[in-house]
Amino acid sequence: MISQSDFANWQLDPVTIAFRQACLERVEDSKEILSVSAGIDSNTDNYLRGFVAAYNEIRQFRIEDEDND
């Protein structure tokens, strides 16, 4: 299991920061696409909504202390 300290260090790593920023950019790009094209193709709308949800899940990932299990 990873410790809170290790997780905090990982979050501050430049690669992690760049990855999280890339996720945010993809979310914003998808929201922009939806803002101008929602309703044209429901399959694309659903794909983009799922894409945004998945990237938000990644960006919001947290760990719990082992003691809280």
Secondary structure, 3 states (H helix, E strand, C coil): CCCHHHHHHHHHCHHHHHHHHHHHHHHHHHHHHHHHHCCCCHHHHHHHHHHHHHHHHHHCCCCCCHHHC
